[in-house]
Amino acid sequence: MTPRLSVVVPFYGVGEYLGACLESIAQQAWADFEAILVDDGSPDDSAVVAKEFCARDPRFRLIQQDNAGPGPARDAGIREATGEYLAFVDGDDLVSRYGYTALVRTLDKTGSDFAGGNARRFNNSFGVRPSWLHKQPFARVRHATHVTEFPDLVLDRMLWNKVYRRSFWTEYGYTFPPIRYEDYPVALKAHLDAVTVDTITQAVYYWRERESGESITQQKFQLGNIRDRVVSAGMVMDLVEDAVPVVRRRTHAHLAQIDLLTLMSAFGTVPVDEEQHLVDLSRRLLDRLDDEVLAATHRYDQLQHTALRSGDVELLRRLAVFRNAGGLRGGARAVRRRRSRELEYNYPGLGEAAVPQELYRLSETALTLATSVRSVVWADRKLSVQGTAEIRHLATTDSSTLEISLVVDETSHPLQVRRYEALDLHGDKTLVGFEVVLDNELLSLCTGTAAHFAVRMKSGRRERSGMLGGQGPGSPGWPPGAWIDDTNWIQPGPGKQGWFSLRRLSDPCRLTSVEQTDDALVLHGRASFDQPLLFISRPVVGGEEEIPLQLDGRDFTARLPIADLLAQANHDDPFGQRTTRAFRVRGPEEQQRVLLWTAGDSAVSRSVNDRVVTLTRSTGGYVNLHESPVRTTAAHAVAEGNLLVVRGSEGGAADFSWRRYLAESDDHLDVPCRRTLSADGWSAAVDVEMLIPTTAVKVSVDPLASLADWILFATSADGVTHAVQCEPFLCSRLPLTISRGTHALAVRPHAGTLHVEVR
C-alpha cells in the first residue's frame, strides 16, 4: 500500500546524531509514511546506523551514492519517493511528534500546495529555544495564504519545516543546485509558484545547533561556504526580479540583513591570501542589492558597504572585528568614542578617508528609549522591580532625569525611583540602573486589565518616553506572583507588545497544596465558583480529559495516579522527551479559569524508574504537569563565602563541573565541583575564583561581552554528560549576582539550563 507521506533524509558525516533523528521520525504520530534515507558518501559510520535502523523498521529504506552534496542527495531521495506528500529532514535534526499530523491535516482541509510550521533550535548547552528566523512567518495560523499577501514568508528559507503536495512538486519540477544553501532558491520559488500555502504556529521541527559550530550554516566564514551563499543569494534575487515590489524589497532586505552581513563579518577572520576573493564575492552580492534597501540599513552597515566599495580591506577587517566582538551594541556613538581606544589600539594609524564622515552621524530617530527588566523580587508584600533605562547613543549623566509611573486603566501613578550605576548599552558603568518599589496600596490599584510602567527620560535637550520592557532571564522571565490580601493575587509578566505588566487576579482558581501518596499526586485547591470541574489538557497538540474531584463547597481535591501519567507518556519535545499538561477549571455557567499556582515555592516530583512526573509552575504562574526522563535538576543556588553552591533533588548520582566551550570548537574547559549527597538530594560547590579567567586569557574588547559563559554539567556513571536543568522556581529567584574584585558573576537560566556569566 502506498504511504501518504514520503520523508527524504539525506545525510553525510552525522553518525553521532543520525540515530536520534531517525528515532524521532519513527516515533512521530503520523504512522502512514515512508522514509528514504540517502547516504551521500558519508565518511563515518552514518551508513551503519542507517542500515541498522532500516533492518528493524520496514518503513525506512536506504539508498547510497557518491558524495554530491545535500541538494543532489535530496533529489535522489525524491526520485524514490512514492507518497502523496513530501517532507525533508536533515540527518542531525529532529521532528516533533505531532508536526506531520498537523501539516497533513491542514493540507487535507485547505487543498493548499504546501504547509509550513514553526521550528526550535536546540543543543545540550542551551537547551531548546525558538528559532528567530521562523518567528515572524509562523507567528499566526494562516490558511490558504500567499507570499504576496504575507511578504514575511520570504524569510521562510528552509525546506525541512514543511510538507509539500507531491503533485505540486512534480508539476514545477523542482531540483536542487549542487551547492550549500541550496534550499532557499527552491523554498522561495515554491512560495512564488504556489496558489496558496498554509502556516501553523506549532513547532514541527527541531534544528540542531552544535556546540562545535561544524554544521554547514555554522561554517559561515569559510570561503567555500561564502561562495555558495553568494551563488544562492543570486538565484534568489533572480526569482524575485519581476515579483511584486513588496516581495522583491522584502527579499532584498532579508539578504542584506543576513547574507551580506555574514560576508561583512567574515572580514574579521579571513586569511590574508583570501582577502581579495572575499572582496570580490562581497561586491558581487552588494552590487545586486537594491539601493533603497541598502540606504535603509543600519549606519554601521553602511560604513561597511562604503569600505567594501572602496576596497579598503584593513578598514573592513577592523569594522568586522569590532562588530563580531559585540561592540556594535553601542551604535555609532560607540564607534566614534572607541575609535581612539579599542579600535586604534588594535589597528594603530589606520586612516578612514574612504568613508564619508556623515555616515558616522546619527539621526534623531536613532536616539530611542531603551529599557530592560533585570530583577523582580517580593519582600514584605512589596514588589521591587529593577532594571535599566537610557536613551540610545547618549551618555547617561547625573544631570539626566528619569520618571516611572504605574499606568492602570489609562491613569498614571508616579513612582519613587532609586537610580544607581549599571552597565549601559555602550559597556560603560553609568547612571542607567533603577529600582521602583510598589507597596500594598499601589498594588491594590491594579485590576484584571494589565497595568504597565510608563518611562520618561530626559538627557540634555532630548526627552524620550515609552513603556518598560526587555525582560531578561531569571525572575524577569519567570516573575513570581504574591497575595496582597486574602483574596487578591498580583502576577507580573509580559503584557501587550512585550511590555512588563502587572495583573490583579481576584479570587482566582488556584492550587493551594500538593501531597504525595504511594501511587499518586494529590492536588488540593479552591475554585472561584461553585460546582467546579477540573480538566487537564496538552497545549501543544490539544485534547483534554476531566479529572474527578472531591468537593467541599468551592474547595476541591484531585488525585493524579502516577502509573496512569507514565502510561500516557507521549512526549511533545523530541529533544527533552518531555510532555507538558495544563489545567483548567470550568463552572456550570460556562466560567473557565486557568489554575494558578499558590502551593509554595518549590516543585513536587515523583520518580519511577527512569521517568519523573513533576508538578510545577509556568512562566505566567499557572500550574503545569511535566512527564519526562529523570534529569539532573537544580532547585537552589546560593553564594556561601567563596563558594557557589547549587542544590537539587533529582538526578544527583553524577559528577558535576562548570563547563566553558571554546569558540568554534567542541573543546571545552571544565572546573570540577565538590559533590555532596544527602537524604535531601545533592549539592555541587565550586570556588567562584575558579570561574574567573586569568589575565592571560584573551577576551573580547567589548565590555558587555562575557569573559566566560559557564554551564553546569552532570556526568553520570556511564560517562554520559548533559547540562543541568534549571527548575522554574529557581528561575524565578535568579539572577544571583556575586562580586569578586573587578568582576561580577551572574547565575542565570538560559533556555532551561543553568549558566554563570562572568564579566
Sequence and secondary structure as in RCSB ss.txt:
>XXXX:A:sequence
MTPRLSVVVPFYGVGEYLGACLESIAQQAWADFEAILVDDGSPDDSAVVAKEFCARDPRFRLIQQDNAGPGPARD
AGIREATGEYLAFVDGDDLVSRYGYTALVRTLDKTGSDFAGGNARRFNNSFGVRPSWLHKQPFARVRHATHVTEF
PDLVLDRMLWNKVYRRSFWTEYGYTFPPIRYEDYPVALKAHLDAVTVDTITQAVYYWRERESGESITQQKFQLGN
IRDRVVSAGMVMDLVEDAVPVVRRRTHAHLAQIDLLTLMSAFGTVPVDEEQHLVDLSRRLLDRLDDEVLAATHRY
DQLQHTALRSGDVELLRRLAVFRNAGGLRGGARAVRRRRSRELEYNYPGLGEAAVPQELYRLSETALTLATSVRS
VVWADRKLSVQGTAEIRHLATTDSSTLEISLVVDETSHPLQVRRYEALDLHGDKTLVGFEVVLDNELLSLCTGTA
AHFAVRMKSGRRERSGMLGGQGPGSPGWPPGAWIDDTNWIQPGPGKQGWFSLRRLSDPCRLTSVEQTDDALVLHG
RASFDQPLLFISRPVVGGEEEIPLQLDGRDFTARLPIADLLAQANHDDPFGQRTTRAFRVRGPEEQQRVLLWTAG
DSAVSRSVNDRVVTLTRSTGGYVNLHESPVRTTAAHAVAEGNLLVVRGSEGGAADFSWRRYLAESDDHLDVPCRR
TLSADGWSAAVDVEMLIPTTAVKVSVDPLASLADWILFATSADGVTHAVQCEPFLCSRLPLTISRGTHALAVRPH
AGTLHVEVR
>XXXX:A:secstr
   SEEEEEEESS HHHHHHHHHHHHHSS  SEEEEEEEE  SSSHHHHHHHHHHH TTEEEEEE    HHHHHH
HHHHH  SSEEEE  TT EE TTHHHHHHHHHHHH  SEEEEEEEEEETTTEEEE HHHHTTTSS EEEE TTT 
GGGGG   STTEEEEHHHHHHHT    SSTT HHHHHHHHHHH S EEEEEEEEEEEE  TT  SGGG TTSHHH
HHHHHHHHHHHHHHHTTS HHHHHHHHHHHIIIIIHHHHHHTTT  GGGHHHHHHHHHHHHTTS HHHHHTS HH
HHHHHHHHHHT HHHHHHHHHHHHTTGGGGHHHHHHHHIIIIIHHHSTT   TTS GGGG   GGG  EEEEEEE
EEEETTEEEEEEEEEETTS   TT EEEEEEEETTEEEE  EEEEEEE TTS EEEEEEEEEE HHHHTT  SS 
EEEEEEEEETTEEEEEE   B SSTTTS   EESSSSEEEEEEE GGG EEEEEEES  EEEEEEE SSEEEEEE
E SSSS EEEEE TTT  EEEE EEEETTEEEEEEEHHHHHHT   S TTT  EEEEEEEE TTS EEE EE S 
SS EEEEETTEEEEEEE TTSBEEEEEEE   EE EEEEETTEEEEEESSS SEEEEEEEE TTSS EEEEE EE
EEETTEEEEEEEGGGGS  TTS   S TTS SEEEEEEEEETTS EEE EE HHHHTT  EEEEETTEEEEEEEE
TTEEEEEE 
